Amino acid sequence: MADIAAGGNTAIQVKGARELAKALRQAGADMQDLKDANRRAADIAAPAAKAKAPRRTGRLAASVRAGATQKAGVVRAGRRSVPYAGPINYGWPKRHIKATLFINKAAKATEPQWTEAYRAAVERIIQDIYSQTQGAAQ
């Protein structure tokens, strides 16, 4: 099975996600199910990132949101009106801004919850594939 990790790039990553997606696709999985699993994992980490976001006005915390693809669940912060999200999370030594890593810390803090949700979702997908192949074999 794929290794699951909270990466340093403000994303929840599944190591080996490409291989997992390919294997599931070849087995006949509905890839929307995998995207949904990634979304659920990101939905678990995003509220923790909002809570850990440094606050002056609250705009940074309000910009935190979950997203997903077939390959990853992603927690993002920032938008055009909040261009400082990256420097606040990662730091900007030239401007003497220290990294807070609030998104990374949130992903790590919620890792047991989102890895369990992800594991259960992948098991459901695999069970659905198995059920479909058993039905087709009869």
GICOR-V45636 format. One record per backbone hydrogen bond with DSSP energy under -0.5 kcal/mol. CO is the residue of the C=O (numbers start at 1). NH is the residue of the N-H. Records with the same first field share a line. If there is no record, write none. Layout:
CO->NH + NH
This chain:
3->15
5->7 + 13
10->75
11->7 + 13
12->73
13->5 + 15
14->17
15->3
16->20
17->21
18->22
19->23
20->24
21->25
22->26
23->27
24->29
25->28
29->31
30->33 + 34
31->35
32->36
33->37
34->38
35->39
36->40
37->41
38->42
39->43
40->44
41->45
42->46
43->47
44->48
45->49
46->50
47->51
48->52
49->53
50->53
58->62
59->63
60->63
61->64
65->76
67->74
71->14
72->69
73->12
74->67 + 76
76->65
79->82
80->83
82->85
84->88
85->89
86->90 + 91
87->91
88->100
89->101
92->95 + 97
93->96
96->98
97->92
101->105
102->106
103->107
104->108
105->109
106->110
108->111
110->113 + 114
111->115
112->116
113->117
114->118
115->119
116->120
117->121
118->122
119->123
120->124
121->125
122->126
123->127
124->128
125->129
126->130
127->131
128->132
129->133
130->134
131->135
132->136
133->137
134->138
